[in-house]
Amino acid sequence: MRIVVIGGTGLIGGKLVEKLTARGHEAVPAAPSTGVDTLTGEGLAEVLKGAQVVVDVSNSPSFEDTAVLEFFTTSTRNLLAAEAGAGVGHHVALSVVGAERLPDSGYMRAKVAQEALIKDSGVPYSILRATQFFEFLDGIAATSTDGSAVRLSGALFQPVAAEDVAATLTDVVLADPANGTVELGGPESHGLADLVREHLGRKGDPREVVADDAAGYFGAVIDDQSLRPGENPRLGDLTYDKWAVR
């Protein structure tokens, strides 16, 4: 199959292109650097010619509330319209576990809006909702740093390795459209503050991690259910300990 991966030069997209290519498919990375811009529509019609599947793993360059909503809604509308014109038979999108449970987060509101556009488009679709990636732990710490301390909720979350996200996406892409949502989490639950503390300690980072349940997570207060998948999710293989020593 010809499979176009929007955001195909990024963390997940690059791994997905490799996995699909290894399976014998024509996996085409599409991004502004390859001449495809979903915000303006530049290059979309050309890259989608002959595509059976489109996978959207792109992300907003800004997490500011207005900017992130504009990115996901505009790019998704443009992409879905181009897919309808090209006769694409399967739209696959990567989203976030618990997005609808965190309306105080502008990023999560934008992901919910993106999902709604996909569901209403008429294009057969599959949405993979994943938990936070291990690869994001440094970024989570950076956005939660106050002076020499990192303030984070002690709530449980269930992070997953990017490698497992790409592997699960590969399965979803090559299956028939689910016209629904699949959830993916890591194999273990951790306290958010606890895991970031361990992660920074492994790196020799001197910042103190303070567990503070009032601390926001990208603008939202969370509890033990906010960032964890529901019943019968798919689970990644890599634990944090295995991922950290790779």
C-alpha positions in Angstrom: 0.0 0.0 0.0 0.9 3.6 -0.4 0.7 5.1 3.1 1.3 8.8 3.7 2.5 9.7 7.2 1.8 13.4 8.1 4.5 14.3 10.6 6.6 11.5 9.2 9.9 13.1 10.0 9.2 13.3 13.8 9.7 11.0 16.7 6.7 8.7 16.1 6.5 9.4 12.3 10.1 8.4 11.6 9.7 5.1 13.5 6.4 4.4 11.8 7.8 5.0 8.3 10.6 2.6 9.1 8.2 -0.1 10.3 5.8 0.2 7.4 8.7 0.2 4.9 10.1 -3.0 6.5 6.7 -4.6 6.0 7.0 -3.9 2.3 4.7 -0.8 2.0 5.4 2.5 0.3 5.5 4.8 3.4 5.8 8.4 2.4 6.9 10.9 5.1 5.1 14.2 4.7 6.1 17.4 6.6 6.9 21.0 5.8 10.5 20.0 5.3 9.3 17.6 2.5 7.1 20.3 0.9 3.8 19.3 2.6 2.1 21.9 4.8 -1.3 20.8 6.3 -2.0 24.4 7.6 -1.9 25.9 4.2 -2.7 22.8 2.2 0.5 23.1 0.2 1.6 19.8 -1.4 -1.4 17.8 0.0 -3.1 17.0 -3.3 0.2 15.8 -4.8 1.4 13.6 -1.9 -2.0 11.9 -1.5 -2.2 10.7 -5.1 -2.7 6.9 -5.0 -2.6 6.8 -1.2 -4.8 4.1 0.5 -4.1 5.3 4.0 -3.1 8.5 5.7 -1.6 8.6 9.2 -1.6 11.9 11.1 1.0 12.0 13.8 1.8 15.7 13.4 1.9 18.0 16.4 1.5 21.7 17.0 4.7 23.8 17.2 3.0 25.9 19.9 1.0 24.7 23.0 -0.6 28.1 23.6 -4.3 27.6 23.8 -5.4 29.5 20.7 -2.5 28.4 18.6 -2.8 24.7 19.3 -6.5 24.7 18.6 -6.0 26.5 15.3 -3.3 24.0 14.4 -5.2 20.9 15.0 -8.5 22.1 13.6 -7.2 23.8 10.5 -4.7 21.1 9.6 -7.2 18.3 10.2 -9.9 20.0 8.0 -7.4 20.5 5.2 -6.2 17.0 5.4 -9.6 15.3 5.5 -10.8 17.4 2.6 -7.8 16.4 0.6 -8.3 12.8 1.5 -11.9 12.9 0.4 -10.8 14.3 -3.0 -8.1 11.7 -3.4 -10.3 8.7 -2.4 -8.3 7.8 0.6 -9.9 4.8 2.4 -8.5 5.0 5.9 -7.5 8.0 8.1 -5.5 7.1 11.2 -4.7 9.7 13.9 -2.7 9.7 17.0 -4.3 11.3 20.0 -4.0 11.3 23.8 -5.6 9.1 26.5 -7.8 11.1 28.8 -8.1 14.1 26.5 -11.8 14.6 27.2 -11.2 14.4 31.0 -9.0 17.5 31.0 -11.0 20.3 29.6 -8.9 22.9 31.5 -5.9 22.0 29.2 -5.9 23.9 25.9 -3.9 21.1 24.3 -6.4 18.5 25.4 -9.3 20.6 24.2 -7.6 20.8 20.8 -7.2 17.1 20.6 -10.8 16.5 21.4 -11.8 19.0 18.6 -9.5 17.2 16.2 -11.1 13.8 17.0 -14.6 15.3 16.5 -13.7 16.5 13.0 -12.3 13.0 12.1 -15.5 11.3 13.4 -17.8 13.6 11.5 -15.8 13.6 8.2 -17.2 10.5 6.5 -13.7 9.2 5.9 -13.3 5.7 7.4 -11.0 6.2 10.4 -9.1 4.8 13.4 -7.9 6.9 16.3 -5.1 5.6 18.5 -5.1 7.3 21.9 -1.7 6.8 23.7 -0.6 7.8 27.1 2.5 10.1 27.7 5.7 8.9 26.2 8.8 8.2 28.3 10.6 10.5 25.8 8.5 13.4 27.2 9.7 13.1 30.8 12.3 15.8 30.3 9.8 18.2 28.7 7.3 17.5 31.6 10.0 18.4 34.1 11.0 21.5 32.2 7.5 22.9 32.0 7.0 22.2 35.8 10.3 23.7 37.0 10.0 26.6 39.5 13.5 27.8 40.4 15.5 24.7 41.4 12.4 22.6 42.1 10.1 20.6 39.9 6.5 20.7 41.1 4.4 17.8 39.8 1.2 16.0 40.9 1.8 12.6 42.6 -1.2 11.2 40.6 -0.7 7.9 38.8 0.0 7.7 35.0 0.9 4.9 32.7 3.6 6.1 30.2 4.7 4.2 27.2 7.7 4.1 24.9 7.6 5.8 21.5 8.8 2.5 20.0 5.7 0.8 21.3 3.5 3.6 20.0 4.9 3.2 16.5 4.5 -0.6 16.7 0.9 -0.3 17.7 0.2 2.4 15.1 1.7 0.0 12.5 -0.9 -2.6 13.4 -3.7 -0.1 13.4 -2.7 1.3 10.0 -2.6 -2.2 8.4 -5.9 -3.3 9.8 -9.3 -2.3 8.5 -10.7 1.0 9.7 -12.0 0.7 13.3 -14.3 3.7 12.9 -13.6 4.0 16.6 -10.8 4.5 19.2 -8.1 2.2 20.4 -6.2 3.0 23.7 -2.5 2.3 24.4 -0.7 2.5 27.7 2.6 1.4 29.1 2.9 -1.9 31.0 3.2 -0.2 34.4 1.6 2.7 36.4 3.9 5.2 38.1 3.3 8.3 40.2 4.1 11.2 38.0 6.3 13.0 40.5 8.0 9.7 41.4 8.9 8.7 37.9 10.2 12.2 37.0 12.3 12.2 40.2 13.8 8.8 39.3 14.4 9.9 35.7 16.2 13.1 36.7 18.2 11.2 39.3 19.4 8.7 36.7 20.7 11.7 34.6 22.4 13.4 37.6 20.0 16.3 37.4 20.1 18.2 40.7 16.6 19.6 40.6 14.4 18.6 43.5 11.0 17.0 42.5 8.2 18.1 44.8 5.0 16.1 44.8 2.2 18.7 44.8 -1.3 17.4 43.9 -2.4 21.0 43.2 0.3 21.3 40.5 -1.2 21.5 37.1 -0.4 19.2 34.2 -0.4 21.5 31.1 -3.1 23.6 32.6 -5.2 20.9 34.3 -5.3 19.4 37.8 -5.2 15.6 37.5 -6.0 12.5 39.6 -5.2 8.8 39.3 -7.7 8.3 36.5 -6.9 11.4 34.3 -4.0 10.0 32.3 -4.5 6.3 32.5 -6.4 4.2 29.9 -9.8 2.6 30.4 -10.7 -1.0 30.3 -8.9 -3.5 28.0 -6.3 -1.2 26.5 -3.4 -2.4 24.4 -0.2 -2.3 26.5 3.4 -1.6 25.4 6.2 -4.0 26.0 8.9 -1.7 27.3 8.9 -0.8 31.0 10.6 2.4 32.1 13.6 0.5 33.4 14.1 -1.3 30.1 13.6 1.9 28.1 16.0 3.9 30.3 19.0 1.5 29.6 18.4 1.1 25.8 
